Amino acid sequence: MHRSVRRAVLLFVGAVVLIWATALVVVLSGPDIARDVRLHSAGISLSSEEEVSLVQPEALPAFYPDSRVRLDAAEWEERGAKSVAQRQQQWLLGGTIPGRATAYESMARSSLLDINTLTLANGASVAGWSSNWRYVWPRDSSFTIAALARTGHSADALRILTFLQTVQEEDGRFEARYLPSGTGEVPDDRGIQLDGAGWVLWGARQWFDSFGAAGPPQDELRSVAGLIQTSAASLVSLVDPDTGLPPVSMDYWERKEKTLTLGIAAPILAGLRAASLPLSHLGAHDLAREAESAADLLDASITRTFGKRGYPRRIDAAKRDAAVAFLMPPFTDAVRPDVHRAWVAAAKEMRQPAGGISPGVGWKKDGISWTPETALFAFAAAASGEPDKALAWIAWLDAHRTPLGALPEKVTAAGKPAAVAPIAWTSALVLLTLDELEKNGQLPKLPGERLLSGSP
């Protein structure tokens, strides 16, 4: 064979081998992505025994109005399904619906019903009902506490706080997630995540503030005094007096980390800031002062370290993630110009093809929008005096619900709902955003103040 022909053949064969090798790598490395882009469920339903079930996308039921009870439930009257539905109706009427008389009332109703259904009788607030999400994450539960407290369901918020107090470690820290049994058992070896106590204190403060200036009744506050005081003492102990920073820990990305992330430092700061008023009402004045001092030290250290790089995900890197929103209101008292610039930049850098955002610039490049992070940015925008941005993200979330009206965890690059639905963290953030906008008179009403009725 002529040398030039042989060379061409070899190049062709090499190209074919490279293509097949690349395809093999994609196949071998892509199961998570392939699995994630499927919609696991369109929503959840309740039986007459109040058992929760997933609703498959291909079989969409009708619900009894303002409930998660299916109208086609077997033995409707005899088995008590109607009474379960009426209980949920009464629960919904017992609180407020943020976004009432607006285009987002349907989404708010759906979010409230899903949170109510995902909150068990013992106060376990599970992240979702698919098997790998049917656990209690202290972070997710804390946002659910805040959403319930701000929509008039303070007793439910207190039940979740009580559950968290039951499973909390003796040193005040929290595991990444817990079984909903309330025994404190964990489903795997993910281990301690140091942001947990920070989020729990922030959630507890939201519950505390929902009662107004006087705070909650003393008996209710004292029932979770151990949770508040132990969490605060734990966070104070984490702030190194020399560096002003906490230790390295896995954060909400749930990946092993070698360096400190903003996803740990910022929630600890939020928790320390949130702790002082409840602690003072409990008479723990010394601990309240220690929490404030630790917060001041940590705040300055975050600015000195993360701030000089534009508030990236890792203290020694440059790429940003969604945790920059944890330094914005309502997690802090005021908008700081340098943090705001980083927050705006992060939203642009993390934007995905369908219009939502990813967990971070360094996240895998699969084109998937994550609804918790998108809703988090909406909440921060609403609390920071940027209603147009908040409404744009809220409208996007509303447009990407499942056919049953549930908020999914993810949205594909093609704009289709994917993964788990409903997801409690997103549902809570949507309610908090709508409440914030409504409180500030920034939700446009429907023409003629028309009310939307029923569940989606």
N, C-alpha and C positions, 0 to 999 in steps of 0.2 A: 504494500500500500504506500502511496506517495506520502511523504512526511507531512505536507500541508493538509492532506485529506485526513490522515490519522490524527493530526492535532485537532482538526475540526470535530472529528468523532469523539475524541476524548473530552473536548470542551462541552459537547452536547450531552454526553453521558454524565459528566460532572454536574451540569446544570440540572438534569433530571434528578440525580441523587440529592442535590441541594433542595430542590422543591419538595421531594418526598420527605426529606429529613425535617424540613420546616413544618410541613403538614403534620408529621408525627409529633413534633414538639407541641404544636397547637392542640392536637388531640389529647396528648398526655397531660398538658398543663391547663386545659380548659374545662374540666368537669365542673368546677365551682361556678364559672361564668355561665356555662350551659344550664346548670341547675338553677342559678339565680334568676335567669331571665324568664323562667316560667312563673305564672301566677299560681301559687300554691292553693289559694282559696279566695273566693269572692267576698267572704265575710264569715260571720258566726251566727248561730241560732241557739235558742234555749228550748228545752223540752218541758213537759209538765212537771218533771221532777227537778227542774232547774239545772239540768245537765247541759253543758256547752258542747256544741258540735261545729265542725267546720262546714261551710257551705261551698260546694264545688262550683267552679265557674260555669260548668255546662248545665247546672240544674239550679236555677235561681227561683227561690220561693217568694211568695208574698208574705209580709209580716202583718200581724195585728198592729194597728196604728200605735206609734210611739212605743214599740217594744221590739225585742229580738225573738219573739215567739212566732213560729210559722203558722199561717192560717190553715195550712193543710196538715197540721199536727194530728196524728191519729187519736181518736177518742177525745176530741176537743173538749167537750163539756165534762165528760165523765172523769177524765184523768186530771182535771184541774189546770189545763193549759191556760184557760181564760183568766184564772186568778193570778197566775204568774205574769201574764201580760198586763193585767191591771195594776199589779204591784210596781212594775216598771213604769207604767204611765204615771202613777202617783209619785214615784221617785223623781221623775222628770219635772213634774209640776211643783215639786217641793223646792226646787232651786231656780236659777235663772238660766236662760239660753242666750249666750252672747251672740250678737249678730241677728237678733230677732227683728223681723220685718226688713231684712236685707237679703241680698242674693245668696248669703252664706248661712242662712238659718238651717237649711237642710243639712249642710255639712256639720254644723254645730250639734244639731240633734243626733245625727249619726255618731259623732265622736263621743258624746255623752253616753249614749246607749252602749257603745262598744266598751268604753271604760267601765261602766257599771257592770257589764257582763264579764269582763276580764278581772274584776275585783271579787275575790272569793269571800265567803262568810267570815273567815278568820283574819281578814285584812291583807291577805297575800294578793298583791297586784301584779299579775303576770304580764310579760311583754307582748305576748301573742298566744294564739291557741295551737299553732303548729308545734309538733313535738319538740323541736330544738329551741323553741322560744317560750315554752310553757314553764318559765322560771321567773324568779323575782330578782331583778337587777335593782340595787339600791338607787342608782342614778335614774332609771326610768320611773321607778316608784315615786321618787321625789318630785318629778314633774307632774305626775298624776296627782299627788297630794296638793300641789299648787293649783292645778286646774280645778280639782274638786272644791278646794277651799274658796277659790275666787268665783265659783258658780253656785255658792250657797249650800254645798254638801259637806259642811265641816265635820259632821259625825263620821262620814266615810273617810275623810282625810285623816282623822284621828285614829281610826281603825288601822290604817296603813302604817301610821307612825308607830302604833303599838306593836304591830307585827315586826317592824324593823328593830324596835327595842328588844324584842324577844330573841331575834337571831344575831344581834350585834355581838362581836367578840368582846371579851372582857377588857381588852385594852382600847376599846372604842373604834376599832377598825372594822371594815366590812370585806367579806369575800366578794368576788366579781358577781356572783349570783347564787341564789339559794333555791332549794326545792320549796314548793308552795305549802308544804306540810306544816311549817312553823317549827320544826325540830332543830333548825340550824344546819341541817345537812346540805352538802353541796353536790352538784351533779358531776363535777370533774375537778381537775387539779389546776384550774386557772389561777387560783390563789387570791391573795389580798390585792385590792386596788385602792390606792390611797386617796383617790378622789371621792370615794363613797361617803365618808363622814362629812365632807364639804357639801356634797349635794343634799344629804339628809338634813343638815342644818339649814341650808337655803330653803328647802321644802318646808321645814318646820316653821321658819320665819314667815313664809307665805301664809301658812295656816294661822299663825299668831296674828299677823296683820289683818287678816280677814275679819277679825272681831272689832276692828277700830282701835282707837287710842288706848282704851282700857285693857286691851288684850283679852285672851280667852278666860273663862271662869277658872279660878285657882285650882279647883279639883281636877279639871281637865288638863291644865298645864302641868300640875304635879304628877299626873299619871304618866307623863313622858319626860319627867325631869331627869331620870337616869340616862335616857337617850341623848338629851340636849347637853347635859353636863359632861358625860363621858366622851361624846363626839368632840366637844369643844376642847377638852383637855388633851385628847388625842391629837387634834390638829395643832395645838400650841406646841406640843412635844415634837412635831415633825419639822418645825421651822428652825433650822440650824442658826444659833445665835451669831456665828461668825460669817456665814455666807448669806444668811437670810433666805435660804431656799430649802425645800423639802427633798427627801431622797428620791431616787429613780424608782419608778413603778410602772406597771402596765396601766394604760389609761383606757378611754372609751374605744380605741381602735382594737383593744384586746390582743396586742402583740407584745412579745418580749422586747423590752427597751434597754439600751445600754446607757442612754443619757436622759436627762430630765426633759419632759415634754410640757408644753403649755397646757395640755389636757389634764395634767396633774396640778401644776402650780396655780392656774386660774380658779378651778373649783375650790381648792383649799382656801384661797383668798376670799372667794365668795362666801364660803362657810364661816370663816372667822369674822367677816363683817356682819353676817346675819346673826351671829350668836349673842352679841352683847345685850340686846334688849330683852330677849327671853331669859337670859341668865340673870339680868338685874331684877326682873320680876320674880325670879325664883330665890332671890336673896344671895346669889353667888356673885357678889360684886367684885371680889378679887379675881375670880376666873374671867369675868367680863372684861376687866382691865387688861388682863394677860392676853386675852383674845384680840383686843384692839391693838395692843403693842405688837403682837406677832403679825397682825394684818399690816400694820404700818411698815414693819421691817420687810415682809414679803413683797408688798406692793413696790417699795423702792428697789428691791432686788430684781423683780420681774422687769421693771423699766430699765434698769442698768444692764441686764443680760439679754433677755429676749428683745427688749426695745431697741437696742443698738443694731439689731439685724432685721428690724421691721416686723417683729412678733411672729417668728416662724414656729413651726410645730416643735422642733427640737432646739435646745439651747445652743447647740453647736452647728446648726445647719441654716439653710436659707428658705426652704420651701414652706409655705404656709398651709394651715389646715383650718377646719371649722372652729377649733378651740379659740381663735381670736375673738369670736363672738362672746365667749365667756368673760371677756374684759369690757364688754359693752353693757349699758343698762339693759335689763333690770338687774344684772348681776353686780353692777357697780352703780354708784350714785350719780355719776356724770359722764358725759361723752368727752374723752380726751382726744385732741386733734391727731396725735400720732397713732393712737389705737384706731381711730376712725379711718385714717388713710389706709392702714393695714387691712381693716375689715372690708373696705370697698375694693381694694386690690384683690383680696382673697376671693371675694364673690366672683370677680371676673376670671380669675385664674382657675377656679374650680367649676365654672359653668360647663354643663354637659349639653350634648346635641339636642335633647328634648326640652331644655330650658331650666332644669333644676340644677343643683350643685352636688358634687361628690364630697366625701369626707375630707379630702385634702389633695393638694397638688401632687403629692407623692403616692396617691392611691393608684391602684391598678387602672390601666387605660382601657376600660371596657365600655365607655360611653354611657354608663348607668348613672342616673340621677338618684340620689338618696333623699327620701322625703323628711327624715328627722333633721338632717342638716339644713335642708331648704327651709323647713318650718322654723328652725332655730334662728336663721338669719331674718326671717319674717318677724319673729318675736323681738329680736334685738332692734330691728328697724322701727317697729311700733313703739317700743319703749324709749327710743332715742329721738323721737320727733321726726321720723321720716315715713309718714303714712303712705305715700305713693309707692315706695319700695315694698312696704309691708303688704299693701293691697295687691301689688303685682304678683308677689310670691303666693299669697293666699289664693288669688284667682287661679294661679297655675296648679296649686294643690287641688283645688276644687275640680278643675278640669281633668285631673288624672286619677280620680277615684275609680274604684272597680264598678262593674255594672250594678252591684248591690249597694253602692254608695260608700263603701269602706275605704279608708285611707291605707294604701299599700306601703310597704317599706321602700320599694324601689320603683323606678320608671325606666323602661328601656330607651335606648337611643331612638327607637322608632316611636316613642311616646306611649307605650303600652304599660299598664300597671303590672308589676311583677313581684315575686317573692311572697312574703307574708302579708295577709290582710285580715283583720285590721292590725295595726301596730300601735300599741298604747302610747309610746313616746311621741309619735307624730300627732296622734289624736289630742294629747294633752297640750302640745305646743300650739296647735291650731286654735284650741279653746282659749289659751292664754293670750294669743295674738289678737283674736277677735275681742276678747274682754278689754285688752289694753286700748285698742282702737276705739271701741265703744265708749270706754271711760273718758276718752279725750274728745268725743264727738266727731270722730273721723271715719265712721262707717256710713257710706251713702245709703239712704233708705230707698226702698222700692217705691215706684210711683203710687201715690195714693195710700202710702203706709200699708200696703197689702201684706197680710201675713201668710207665710207658707204653712201648710198643714201636713201632718203625717210624717212617716219615716221615708227615706229615699228607697 
